């Protein structure tokens, strides 16, 4: 079996790194080789968490070298020499470059290459060039791109024509047994691009630092939807990565590595009350379609007769007088084969929303029996088609309790705030990263700052709207 690796060097790429890792894990690389140039924005937390679940090998640059480009080149070379012996093929990429094989995966790409070249020529080959494909901004041309965005492969669907000179730049798969430095991307500059087997989707416009370069690279000549092929698998990997980051922060609390947010002892118990509802619009009910991995409305009378549909349940927090608050959470009532609740289409799915319990702000529509919902922390309407009607779920005392409501009770029993959540995590013998993340998203910004890592605070509370 052919062993492959993608090679990357980064500095402060926390907003993009999770998507890059998830995409290339989903693509089927045997391993990812990542050099970190002493990031300070939480990128190291993402790398460390990813390395707990996938074969990701890490190396730090040598800060004694003052020249940034030379320092990063030296680190890449050192990584190749250190790890190259374990791989048949390696490709060097940047964090805004995504390998996109026409055949759907890295193993299938190499099977195709061997068939196309012939076995003997393939075994003798030392390089396989893959051409750049410069993607445009499309509908995102007016959006801020220096913060969090949905998966780039879900939003950048257009690219420049083959005539663009930059498309002659390549990223080469190379045999590390034959070469121990990153290949020259200009080595094939006289050869027209060949996208028949694969391409490097290069988000040059979104990563441009000046308006001039952004305008140059913002080319939207052709539509390329095949770049979305790996999105379902990517979102699954991303969900495991996000929830792993939350678990890691919880373990730090349990191991005494985090100072409690407040010197005031948290109360022993605090009995919050919750109300449960289904969501209706007219005669239709909001459900999760497990097959299509989407949420939508279905006739209420048919929902419980279709095993592929799971009603969505909204849990609303009440205050001490059982008066409803604006805090609510959404989850699928029945178990679904997904690590997150797909509240939106992929082009509206942010990394922070990859939880199976989603935090909501609920606003009662004055003068009506309907409500409006927005998803925290994005501020996006959910769903985006207007107000909803809450239909109370009557739960007999003898029925099985809602496990999500039980989890919310458990992690708010010491108070609904950073100090109370810290205490609940510290004392808990089990952890639910989605529920904890969904509670964390509801905390006030400054209160939340005292609980988890700066990275999680940035992901959940630093939003440009």
DRENLUM-277207 format. One record per residue (C-alpha): residue in three letters; z, y, x. Coordinates in steps of 0.5 Angstrom, whole numbers, always signed. Each point is the difference from the previous one (the first is absolute). Layout:
N
<r 'ala',<Z,Y,X>>
...
***
This chain:
465
<r 'unk',<+0,+0,+0>>
<r 'unk',<-2,+7,+3>>
<r 'unk',<+6,+4,+1>>
<r 'unk',<-1,+8,-1>>
<r 'unk',<+4,+6,+1>>
<r 'unk',<-1,+8,-2>>
<r 'unk',<+2,+4,+5>>
<r 'unk',<+3,+7,-1>>
<r 'unk',<+4,+6,+3>>
<r 'unk',<+4,+5,-4>>
<r 'unk',<+4,+6,+0>>
<r 'unk',<+4,+3,-6>>
<r 'unk',<-5,-4,-6>>
<r 'unk',<+6,-2,-5>>
<r 'unk',<-5,+3,-6>>
<r 'unk',<-6,-5,+2>>
<r 'unk',<+3,-5,+4>>
<r 'unk',<+3,-5,-5>>
<r 'unk',<-7,+0,-4>>
<r 'unk',<-4,-1,+7>>
<r 'unk',<+5,-6,+1>>
<r 'unk',<-1,-3,-7>>
<r 'unk',<-7,+0,+0>>
<r 'unk',<-1,-3,+7>>
<r 'unk',<+5,-6,-2>>
<r 'unk',<-4,-1,-6>>
<r 'unk',<-6,+0,+3>>
<r 'unk',<+2,-6,+4>>
<r 'unk',<+1,+2,+7>>
<r 'unk',<+5,-5,+4>>
<r 'unk',<+4,+6,+3>>
<r 'unk',<+0,+7,+0>>
<r 'unk',<+2,+3,+7>>
<r 'unk',<+3,+7,+0>>
<r 'unk',<+2,+5,+5>>
<r 'unk',<+4,+6,-2>>
<r 'unk',<+0,+6,+4>>
<r 'unk',<+8,+2,-2>>
<r 'unk',<-1,+2,-7>>
<r 'unk',<+6,+4,-3>>
<r 'unk',<-2,-1,-8>>
<r 'unk',<+2,-7,-2>>
<r 'unk',<-7,-3,+3>>
<r 'unk',<+5,-5,+4>>
<r 'unk',<+4,-2,-6>>
<r 'unk',<-7,-2,-4>>
<r 'unk',<-2,-4,+7>>
<r 'unk',<+7,-3,+0>>
<r 'unk',<+0,-2,-7>>
<r 'unk',<-7,-3,+0>>
<r 'unk',<+1,-4,+6>>
<r 'unk',<+6,-4,-3>>
<r 'unk',<-6,-2,-5>>
<r 'unk',<-6,-1,+4>>
<r 'unk',<-3,-1,+7>>
<r 'unk',<+1,+7,+2>>
<r 'unk',<+1,+1,+7>>
<r 'unk',<+3,+7,+3>>
<r 'unk',<+0,+4,+6>>
<r 'unk',<+2,+7,+2>>
<r 'unk',<-4,+5,+4>>
<r 'unk',<+2,+2,+7>>
<r 'unk',<+3,+7,-1>>
<r 'unk',<+0,+1,+7>>
<r 'unk',<-8,+2,+0>>
<r 'unk',<+0,+7,-3>>
<r 'unk',<-8,-1,-2>>
<r 'unk',<+0,-2,-7>>
<r 'unk',<-7,-4,+0>>
<r 'unk',<+2,-3,+7>>
<r 'unk',<+7,-2,-3>>
<r 'unk',<-3,-3,-6>>
<r 'unk',<-6,-4,+4>>
<r 'unk',<+5,-3,+5>>
<r 'unk',<+4,-2,-6>>
<r 'unk',<-6,-4,-3>>
<r 'unk',<-2,-3,+7>>
<r 'unk',<+7,-2,+1>>
<r 'unk',<+0,-3,-7>>
<r 'unk',<-7,-4,+1>>
<r 'unk',<+3,-3,+7>>
<r 'unk',<+6,-2,-3>>
<r 'unk',<-2,-3,-7>>
<r 'unk',<-8,-1,+1>>
<r 'unk',<+1,-7,+2>>
<r 'unk',<+2,-2,-7>>
<r 'unk',<-6,+2,-3>>
<r 'unk',<-7,-1,+0>>
<r 'unk',<-3,+6,-3>>
<r 'unk',<+4,+7,+0>>
<r 'unk',<-3,+7,-3>>
<r 'unk',<+3,+7,+2>>
<r 'unk',<+1,+4,-6>>
<r 'unk',<+3,+7,-2>>
<r 'unk',<+5,+1,-6>>
<r 'unk',<-6,+3,-4>>
<r 'unk',<-5,-6,+1>>
<r 'unk',<+0,-6,-4>>
<r 'unk',<-4,-6,+1>>
<r 'unk',<-4,-2,-6>>
<r 'unk',<-4,-7,+1>>
<r 'unk',<-5,-1,-5>>
<r 'unk',<+2,-7,-1>>
<r 'unk',<+7,+2,-2>>
<r 'unk',<+5,-2,+6>>
<r 'unk',<+0,-1,+7>>
<r 'unk',<-1,-7,+1>>
<r 'unk',<-6,+0,-5>>
<r 'unk',<-3,+6,+4>>
<r 'unk',<+0,-5,+7>>
<r 'unk',<-2,-6,-4>>
<r 'unk',<-6,+4,-2>>
<r 'unk',<-1,+3,+7>>
<r 'unk',<+0,-7,+3>>
<r 'unk',<-6,-2,-5>>
<r 'unk',<-4,+6,+1>>
<r 'unk',<+1,+0,+7>>
<r 'unk',<-1,-7,+1>>
<r 'unk',<+6,-4,+3>>
<r 'unk',<-2,+0,+7>>
<r 'unk',<-1,+7,+0>>
<r 'unk',<+6,+2,-3>>
<r 'unk',<+4,-4,+5>>
<r 'unk',<-3,+4,+5>>
<r 'unk',<+1,+7,-3>>
<r 'unk',<+5,+4,+3>>
<r 'unk',<-1,+6,-5>>
<r 'unk',<-1,+1,-8>>
<r 'unk',<-1,+7,-1>>
<r 'unk',<+1,+3,-7>>
<r 'unk',<-2,+7,-2>>
<r 'unk',<+3,+5,-3>>
<r 'unk',<-1,+2,-7>>
<r 'unk',<+3,+8,-1>>
<r 'unk',<+3,+0,-7>>
<r 'unk',<+0,+6,-4>>
<r 'unk',<+6,+3,-4>>
<r 'unk',<-4,+0,-7>>
<r 'unk',<+5,+2,-6>>
<r 'unk',<+6,+1,+5>>
<r 'unk',<-4,+6,+4>>
<r 'unk',<+5,+5,-4>>
<r 'unk',<+6,-4,+1>>
<r 'unk',<+6,+1,+6>>
<r 'unk',<-1,-6,+5>>
<r 'unk',<+5,+1,+5>>
<r 'unk',<+6,-3,-5>>
<r 'unk',<+0,-7,-3>>
<r 'unk',<-7,-2,-4>>
<r 'unk',<-2,-7,-3>>
<r 'unk',<-3,-5,+4>>
<r 'unk',<-6,+3,+3>>
<r 'unk',<-5,-6,-2>>
<r 'unk',<+2,+2,-7>>
<r 'unk',<-2,+7,+1>>
<r 'unk',<-5,+1,+5>>
<r 'unk',<-6,-3,-3>>
<r 'unk',<-6,+4,+3>>
<r 'unk',<-3,+0,+6>>
<r 'unk',<-5,+4,+4>>
<r 'unk',<-7,-3,+1>>
<r 'unk',<-2,-4,+6>>
<r 'unk',<-4,+6,+3>>
<r 'unk',<+7,+3,+2>>
<r 'unk',<+0,+0,+8>>
<r 'unk',<+7,-2,+0>>
<r 'unk',<-2,-7,-4>>
<r 'unk',<-2,-2,+7>>
<r 'unk',<+7,+0,+3>>
<r 'unk',<+3,-7,-1>>
<r 'unk',<+6,-4,+1>>
<r 'unk',<-1,-7,+4>>
<r 'unk',<+3,-6,-1>>
<r 'unk',<+1,-3,+7>>
<r 'unk',<+3,-6,+3>>
<r 'unk',<+6,+2,+4>>
<r 'unk',<-1,-5,+5>>
<r 'unk',<-6,+3,+2>>
<r 'unk',<+2,+8,-1>>
<r 'unk',<+7,+3,+1>>
<r 'unk',<-1,+7,-2>>
<r 'unk',<-2,+3,-7>>
<r 'unk',<-8,+0,+0>>
<r 'unk',<-4,+6,+0>>
<r 'unk',<-2,+2,-7>>
<r 'unk',<-6,+4,+2>>
<r 'unk',<-3,-6,+4>>
<r 'unk',<-5,-2,-6>>
<r 'unk',<-1,+8,-1>>
<r 'unk',<-8,-2,+0>>
<r 'unk',<+0,-5,-5>>
<r 'unk',<+0,+1,-7>>
<r 'unk',<+6,-2,-5>>
<r 'unk',<+0,-7,-3>>
<r 'unk',<+5,+0,-6>>
<r 'unk',<-3,-7,-2>>
<r 'unk',<+6,-4,+2>>
<r 'unk',<+5,+5,+1>>
<r 'unk',<+2,+7,+1>>
<r 'unk',<+6,+4,+2>>
<r 'unk',<+1,+5,-5>>
<r 'unk',<+2,+6,+3>>
<r 'unk',<+4,+5,-4>>
<r 'unk',<-2,+6,+5>>
<r 'unk',<+0,+6,-5>>
<r 'unk',<+7,-2,-3>>
<r 'unk',<+3,+0,+7>>
<r 'unk',<-3,+6,+3>>
<r 'unk',<+4,+6,+2>>
<r 'unk',<-4,+6,-1>>
<r 'unk',<-4,+2,-6>>
<r 'unk',<-7,+0,+4>>
<r 'unk',<+1,-8,+2>>
<r 'unk',<+2,-2,-7>>
<r 'unk',<-6,+4,-3>>
<r 'unk',<-5,-4,+5>>
<r 'unk',<+3,-7,-1>>
<r 'unk',<+1,+1,-8>>
<r 'unk',<-7,-4,-1>>
<r 'unk',<+0,-3,-7>>
<r 'unk',<-8,-2,+0>>
<r 'unk',<+1,-7,-2>>
<r 'unk',<+5,-4,-4>>
<r 'unk',<+4,-6,+3>>
<r 'unk',<+5,-4,-5>>
<r 'unk',<+0,-6,+4>>
<r 'unk',<+5,+3,+5>>
<r 'unk',<+5,-1,-6>>
<r 'unk',<-1,-8,+0>>
<r 'unk',<+7,-1,+4>>
<r 'unk',<+4,+5,-4>>
<r 'unk',<+4,-5,-4>>
<r 'unk',<+2,-4,+6>>
<r 'unk',<+2,+7,+3>>
<r 'unk',<+4,+2,-5>>
<r 'unk',<+4,-6,+0>>
<r 'unk',<+1,+0,+7>>
<r 'unk',<+2,+8,-1>>
<r 'unk',<+5,-2,-5>>
<r 'unk',<+3,-5,+5>>
<r 'unk',<+0,+5,+5>>
<r 'unk',<+4,+6,-4>>
<r 'unk',<+5,-5,-3>>
<r 'unk',<+1,-3,+7>>
<r 'unk',<+2,+7,+2>>
<r 'unk',<+5,+1,-6>>
<r 'unk',<+3,-6,+2>>
<r 'unk',<+1,+2,+7>>
<r 'unk',<+3,+6,-2>>
<r 'unk',<+5,-4,-4>>
<r 'unk',<+1,-5,+5>>
<r 'unk',<+2,+6,+5>>
<r 'unk',<+5,+2,-5>>
<r 'unk',<+3,-7,-1>>
<r 'unk',<+1,+0,+8>>
<r 'unk',<+4,+6,+0>>
<r 'unk',<-6,+4,+4>>
<r 'unk',<+0,+6,-5>>
<r 'unk',<+5,+5,-2>>
<r 'unk',<+2,+0,-7>>
<r 'unk',<-3,+6,-3>>
<r 'unk',<+7,+3,-3>>
<r 'unk',<+7,+0,+3>>
<r 'unk',<+2,-1,-7>>
<r 'unk',<+1,-7,-2>>
<r 'unk',<-5,-2,-5>>
<r 'unk',<+4,-3,-7>>
<r 'unk',<+1,-7,+0>>
<r 'unk',<-4,-1,-7>>
<r 'unk',<-4,+5,-4>>
<r 'unk',<-3,-3,-7>>
<r 'unk',<-7,+3,-1>>
<r 'unk',<-4,-2,-6>>
<r 'unk',<-7,-1,-1>>
<r 'unk',<-5,+0,-6>>
<r 'unk',<-6,-5,+0>>
<r 'unk',<-7,+2,-3>>
<r 'unk',<-7,-2,-1>>
<r 'unk',<-5,+5,+1>>
<r 'unk',<-5,+1,-6>>
<r 'unk',<-6,+4,-2>>
<r 'unk',<-2,-1,-7>>
<r 'unk',<+0,-7,-1>>
<r 'unk',<-1,-2,+7>>
<r 'unk',<+5,-2,+5>>
<r 'unk',<+0,+2,+8>>
<r 'unk',<-1,-7,+4>>
<r 'unk',<-1,-3,+6>>
<r 'unk',<-6,-4,+1>>
<r 'unk',<+1,-5,+5>>
<r 'unk',<-7,-2,+1>>
<r 'unk',<-3,+6,+1>>
<r 'unk',<+6,+3,+4>>
<r 'unk',<+0,+6,-5>>
<r 'unk',<+4,+4,-5>>
<r 'unk',<-3,+2,-7>>
<r 'unk',<+1,+0,-8>>
<r 'unk',<-1,-7,-4>>
<r 'unk',<+1,-1,-7>>
<r 'unk',<+8,-1,-1>>
<r 'unk',<-1,-6,-5>>
<r 'unk',<-4,-4,+6>>
<r 'unk',<+4,+2,+6>>
<r 'unk',<+5,-6,-1>>
<r 'unk',<-5,-5,-1>>
<r 'unk',<-4,+1,+7>>
<r 'unk',<+3,-3,+6>>
<r 'unk',<-4,+5,+4>>
<r 'unk',<+4,+6,-3>>
<r 'unk',<+7,+2,+2>>
<r 'unk',<+3,+6,-4>>
<r 'unk',<+2,+6,+4>>
<r 'unk',<+7,+2,-1>>
<r 'unk',<+3,+7,+1>>
<r 'unk',<+8,+0,+2>>
<r 'unk',<+3,+7,-2>>
<r 'unk',<+6,+2,+3>>
<r 'unk',<+6,+3,-4>>
<r 'unk',<+5,+5,+2>>
<r 'unk',<+7,-1,-2>>
<r 'unk',<+0,+2,-7>>
<r 'unk',<-6,-5,-1>>
<r 'unk',<-5,+6,+0>>
<r 'unk',<-7,-2,+3>>
<r 'unk',<-1,+3,+7>>
<r 'unk',<-7,+2,+3>>
<r 'unk',<+1,-6,+5>>
<r 'unk',<-4,-7,-2>>
<r 'unk',<-3,-6,+3>>
<r 'unk',<-6,-4,-2>>
<r 'unk',<-1,-7,+2>>
<r 'unk',<-4,-6,-3>>
<r 'unk',<+4,-4,-5>>
<r 'unk',<-2,-7,+3>>
<r 'unk',<-1,-2,+7>>
<r 'unk',<-7,+1,+3>>
<r 'unk',<-4,-2,+6>>
<r 'unk',<+1,+6,+3>>
<r 'unk',<+5,+4,+5>>
<r 'unk',<-1,+6,-4>>
<r 'unk',<-2,+3,-6>>
<r 'unk',<-7,+3,+0>>
<r 'unk',<+1,+6,-4>>
<r 'unk',<-6,+3,+2>>
<r 'unk',<-7,-1,+2>>
<r 'unk',<-1,-1,+8>>
<r 'unk',<-2,+7,+1>>
<r 'unk',<+6,+3,-3>>
<r 'unk',<+5,-5,+3>>
<r 'unk',<+4,+3,+5>>
<r 'unk',<+4,-4,+6>>
<r 'unk',<+7,+2,-3>>
<r 'unk',<-2,-3,-7>>
<r 'unk',<-1,-7,+2>>
<r 'unk',<+7,-2,-3>>
<r 'unk',<+1,-5,-6>>
<r 'unk',<+5,+5,-3>>
<r 'unk',<-3,+7,-1>>
<r 'unk',<+4,+6,+0>>
<r 'unk',<-2,+5,-6>>
<r 'unk',<+2,+7,-3>>
<r 'unk',<+0,+0,-7>>
<r 'unk',<-1,+6,-4>>
<r 'unk',<+1,+0,-8>>
<r 'unk',<-6,+3,-3>>
<r 'unk',<+4,+5,-4>>
<r 'unk',<-1,+0,-8>>
<r 'unk',<-3,-7,+0>>
<r 'unk',<+2,-7,+2>>
<r 'unk',<-4,-1,+6>>
<r 'unk',<+1,+1,+7>>
<r 'unk',<-4,+2,+7>>
<r 'unk',<+1,-4,+6>>
<r 'unk',<-1,+1,+7>>
<r 'unk',<+1,-4,+6>>
<r 'unk',<+4,+2,+6>>
<r 'unk',<-1,+2,+5>>
<r 'unk',<-7,+1,-1>>
<r 'unk',<+1,+5,-7>>
<r 'unk',<-6,-4,-3>>
<r 'unk',<+0,-1,-7>>
<r 'unk',<+1,-7,-2>>
<r 'unk',<-5,-2,-4>>
<r 'unk',<-4,+5,+1>>
<r 'unk',<-3,+0,-8>>
<r 'unk',<+6,+4,-3>>
<r 'unk',<+7,-1,-3>>
<r 'unk',<+3,-6,-2>>
<r 'unk',<+4,-3,-5>>
<r 'unk',<+7,-4,+2>>
<r 'unk',<+1,-6,-4>>
<r 'unk',<+7,-2,+1>>
<r 'unk',<+1,-7,+2>>
<r 'unk',<+6,-4,-4>>
<r 'unk',<+4,-4,+5>>
<r 'unk',<+5,-5,-4>>
<r 'unk',<+6,-1,+4>>
<r 'unk',<-2,-8,+1>>
<r 'unk',<-7,+2,+3>>
<r 'unk',<-1,-1,+7>>
<r 'unk',<+1,+7,+3>>
<r 'unk',<-6,+4,+3>>
<r 'unk',<+1,-1,+8>>
<r 'unk',<-3,+7,+2>>
<r 'unk',<+5,+3,-5>>
<r 'unk',<+6,-4,+4>>
<r 'unk',<-3,+2,+6>>
<r 'unk',<+0,+7,-2>>
<r 'unk',<+8,-1,-2>>
<r 'unk',<+1,-3,+6>>
<r 'unk',<-2,+5,+5>>
<r 'unk',<+3,+6,-4>>
<r 'unk',<+6,-3,-1>>
<r 'unk',<+4,+4,+5>>
<r 'unk',<-4,+7,-2>>
<r 'unk',<-7,+2,-1>>
<r 'unk',<-1,+4,+7>>
<r 'unk',<-1,-1,+7>>
<r 'unk',<+8,-2,+1>>
<r 'unk',<+0,-5,-6>>
<r 'unk',<-7,-3,+2>>
<r 'unk',<+3,-1,+7>>
<r 'unk',<+6,-3,-2>>
<r 'unk',<-3,-5,-5>>
<r 'unk',<-5,-2,+6>>
<r 'unk',<+6,-1,+5>>
<r 'unk',<+3,-5,-5>>
<r 'unk',<-5,-3,-3>>
<r 'unk',<-2,-8,+2>>
<r 'unk',<-7,+1,-2>>
<r 'unk',<-5,+6,+0>>
<r 'unk',<-6,+2,-4>>
<r 'unk',<-4,+4,+4>>
<r 'unk',<-5,+3,-6>>
<r 'unk',<+7,+2,-4>>
<r 'unk',<+3,+3,+6>>
<r 'unk',<-6,+4,+1>>
<r 'unk',<-1,+2,-7>>
<r 'unk',<+7,+2,+0>>
<r 'unk',<-1,+4,+6>>
<r 'unk',<-6,+4,-2>>
<r 'unk',<+4,+2,-6>>
<r 'unk',<+5,+4,+5>>
<r 'unk',<+0,+7,+1>>
<r 'unk',<-4,+2,+7>>
<r 'unk',<+6,+2,+4>>
<r 'unk',<+5,-6,-3>>
<r 'unk',<-6,-5,+2>>
<r 'unk',<+0,+3,+7>>
<r 'unk',<+7,-3,+1>>
<r 'unk',<-1,-7,-2>>
<r 'unk',<-7,-3,+4>>
<r 'unk',<-4,+1,+6>>
<r 'unk',<-4,+6,+1>>
<r 'unk',<-6,-4,-1>>
<r 'unk',<+2,-2,-7>>
<r 'unk',<+2,+7,-2>>
<r 'unk',<-7,+2,+2>>
<r 'unk',<-3,-5,-4>>
<r 'unk',<+4,+1,-6>>
<r 'unk',<+2,+7,+0>>
<r 'unk',<-6,+4,+4>>
<r 'unk',<-5,+1,-5>>
<r 'unk',<-6,+6,+0>>
<r 'unk',<-2,+1,-8>>
***
